[in-house]
Amino acid sequence: MTDRETIAAALSRIGKEAFHHIDETFDELRYRGQRRMRPLTIHAFAGYRNCDAVRLSGRVLEYRKPITPGTSTLSRLRAMLAVYESDEVPGVRIVMDGYGGRHETVTDDEGYFHFEIALTGRASPHITGWEEVTLAAPDSPAQPARVTAPVLAPGIDTELGIISDIDDTVVETGATNFIKNWRRVLVDRPEDRKAVPGASDLYRTLVVDGKAPRRPIFYVSSSPWNLYGFITRFKALNNIPHGPMFLKDYGIARDKFIAGGHDTHKIAAIETILAFYPQYRFLLIGDNGQQDVEVYAQVVRDFPENVAGVFIRDVSGTCRQGANGTLLAEVEATGTPVYCGSGFADAMTLVERVGFGRDEEAVRAVLPDGKAKA
């Protein structure tokens, strides 16, 4: 490392420490003596479990009355910015009731809370389904006072699951060209966003029903946790099955200053899922706009036995060219099937090849007339 690089690294470290100190001081002044007076909201994120443990996270924010955006660009921009500009509440005691007991934790500096509860004497269900726990902040006024949180419990009748990207894989965002698509990112509401062509049919074929999923599905994205509710509503409006999401924290912290790149976050999240469900093989679905090819290639290197196939939506028309083409060829050389195309409408052949065959029940669920094609 050169002297200039050493000085730059030292200045960066000092800057991170300063931002963290300012953030901590601001939060302490804001909430000192007011924590019991200000109404809070518990935002629960969908959890997941196996036969050994249940994991569930969420965030506590100051309560705000829901904003109904107007029709003008400015009012809609304000409503969207309000989603990003949340006021987190640290140091709040959260109680979770479920799985035969009561469990407690405390929110961290950014208002997040995390539960990982060991399970004893509880087998995995026969078929994949949703279970529930309840959350409360007994020492603080919360609206509502209690929140129900879903927990995905993959069944033992299948050993196949799905891990999917979100931006430009499920929802059209134009993230690769922000200048051109700023309105789509900053103004459009869930009702305005468009699903990727073929995504709804593909995902419903794979999962069948989000309320009673045939196979477990997880979503991994570099979108911030503030967009959890936004993404959840979009999926419901577009018949995209719900599943636990691994989003990104862009808060200021001592050990992360918008830390961890897109690829680092995604690799860590995907490999967390694979390690938690070692008996499963997962179909990885993404696009070639934001490093998904690099991410999935690394996951195949690390967990070659746990990847059933790789689906890449080609948003740039260069899926088989250059560095990405080399990486996809590397993936295929391991025996892992790869699909690469502009949409998912023509991907059903590979779906069957990787073992996610569409049985009569699945086909009827996704076809408008309820009849299976020959």
Rosetta blueprint (number, residue, H / E / L):
1 M L
2 T L
3 D H
4 R H
5 E H
6 T H
7 I H
8 A H
9 A H
10 A H
11 L H
12 S H
13 R H
14 I H
15 G H
16 K H
17 E H
18 A H
19 F H
20 H H
21 H H
22 I H
23 D H
24 E H
25 T H
26 F H
27 D H
28 E H
29 L H
30 R H
31 Y H
32 R L
33 G L
34 Q L
35 R L
36 R L
37 M L
38 R L
39 P L
40 L E
41 T E
42 I E
43 H E
44 A E
45 F L
46 A L
47 G E
48 Y E
49 R E
50 N L
51 C L
52 D L
53 A E
54 V E
55 R E
56 L E
57 S E
58 G E
59 R E
60 V E
61 L E
62 E E
63 Y L
64 R L
65 K L
66 P L
67 I L
68 T L
69 P L
70 G L
71 T L
72 S L
73 T H
74 L H
75 S H
76 R H
77 L H
78 R H
79 A H
80 M H
81 L H
82 A H
83 V H
84 Y H
85 E L
86 S L
87 D L
88 E E
89 V L
90 P L
91 G L
92 V L
93 R E
94 I E
95 V E
96 M E
97 D E
98 G E
99 Y L
100 G L
101 G E
102 R E
103 H E
104 E E
105 T E
106 V E
107 T L
108 D L
109 D L
110 E L
111 G L
112 Y E
113 F E
114 H E
115 F E
116 E E
117 I E
118 A E
119 L L
120 T L
121 G L
122 R L
123 A L
124 S L
125 P L
126 H L
127 I L
128 T L
129 G E
130 W E
131 E E
132 E E
133 V E
134 T E
135 L E
136 A E
137 A L
138 P L
139 D L
140 S L
141 P L
142 A E
143 Q L
144 P L
145 A L
146 R E
147 V E
148 T E
149 A E
150 P E
151 V E
152 L E
153 A E
154 P L
155 G L
156 I L
157 D L
158 T L
159 E L
160 L E
161 G E
162 I E
163 I E
164 S E
165 D L
166 I L
167 D E
168 D L
169 T L
170 V L
171 V E
172 E L
173 T L
174 G L
175 A L
176 T L
177 N L
178 F H
179 I H
180 K H
181 N H
182 W H
183 R H
184 R H
185 V H
186 L H
187 V L
188 D L
189 R L
190 P L
191 E L
192 D L
193 R L
194 K L
195 A E
196 V L
197 P L
198 G L
199 A H
200 S H
201 D H
202 L H
203 Y H
204 R H
205 T H
206 L H
207 V H
208 V L
209 D L
210 G L
211 K L
212 A L
213 P L
214 R L
215 R L
216 P L
217 I E
218 F E
219 Y E
220 V E
221 S E
222 S E
223 S E
224 P E
225 W H
226 N H
227 L H
228 Y H
229 G H
230 F H
231 I H
232 T H
233 R H
234 F H
235 K H
236 A H
237 L H
238 N L
239 N L
240 I L
241 P L
242 H L
243 G L
244 P L
245 M E
246 F E
247 L E
248 K E
249 D L
250 Y L
251 G L
252 I E
253 A E
254 R L
255 D L
256 K E
257 F E
258 I L
259 A L
260 G L
261 G L
262 H H
263 D H
264 T H
265 H H
266 K H
267 I H
268 A H
269 A H
270 I H
271 E H
272 T H
273 I H
274 L H
275 A H
276 F H
277 Y L
278 P L
279 Q L
280 Y L
281 R E
282 F E
283 L E
284 L E
285 I E
286 G E
287 D E
288 N L
289 G L
290 Q L
291 Q L
292 D H
293 V H
294 E H
295 V H
296 Y H
297 A H
298 Q H
299 V H
300 V H
301 R H
302 D H
303 F L
304 P H
305 E H
306 N H
307 V E
308 A E
309 G E
310 V E
311 F E
312 I E
313 R E
314 D L
315 V L
316 S L
317 G L
318 T L
319 C L
320 R L
321 Q L
322 G H
323 A H
324 N H
325 G H
326 T H
327 L H
328 L H
329 A H
330 E H
331 V H
332 E H
333 A H
334 T L
335 G L
336 T L
337 P L
338 V E
339 Y E
340 C E
341 G E
342 S L
343 G L
344 F L
345 A L
346 D L
347 A L
348 M H
349 T H
350 L H
351 V H
352 E H
353 R H
354 V L
355 G L
356 F L
357 G L
358 R L
359 D L
360 E H
361 E H
362 A H
363 V H
364 R H
365 A H
366 V H
367 L L
368 P L
369 D L
370 G L
371 K L
372 A L
373 K L
374 A L
